[in-house]
Amino acid sequence: MFKHYNMNQVVLPLDLEIKLDKDDMAFVVNDLVEQIPEEAFASFSRDTGCPAYHPK
């Protein structure tokens, strides 16, 4: 099991001038990574130790 995270959650206070445009490349990269099937990450799963963040 991996630690929960949310890519759309803002953790740090950001100035409004730093916001990304809707057509920014970061959104394209995020969409590509989110399309990778969960089965591709099965080898990263561990039963011992502190839970890690998801490898995506």
N, C-alpha and C positions, 0 to 999 in steps of 0.2 A: 504494500500500500504506500502511496506517495502523499506528501503534504499537499493540502488544498491551496490552490492559487487562482487568481482571476486576472487575466491580462487587461481587462477593462477597468480595473479598480486602481484609482490613483492613490498611492501611499504617501508620496511627498507633496508638500504644497508647491504648486507650479504657478508661475506668472502666466497670465492669459496670453502674453505675447509669444510664449513658447509652444502653444498648441500646434498639433500637426494638422496639415491640410487633409481633406478627405481623400485626395488622390496620392498621398505620400507612399513611398516604396515600403515603408514599415508595415503598412496594412497588407500589402501583397505578400510579403514574406510571412507574416502571421497567418494569413489564409492558407498558404502552401504548407506550412508546418502543421496546422490543424487538420489538414487532409490526410496526413500520414496515419495509417491504421494503428490502433492500439497494440495489435499483435506484434508489431515491429519493435516494441519496447519491452516485450516480455522478458528478455534476457537481463534487463537492468533491475528487475524486481529482487528484493532481498527480504528474508524473514527475520534477520537479526539486526541489531544496531538501531540507530536513530533513523526515522523515516526521512527519505530524501525528497527533494522537489522532483516533480515529473521531468524526465529528460527532454521533453518537448521544449 
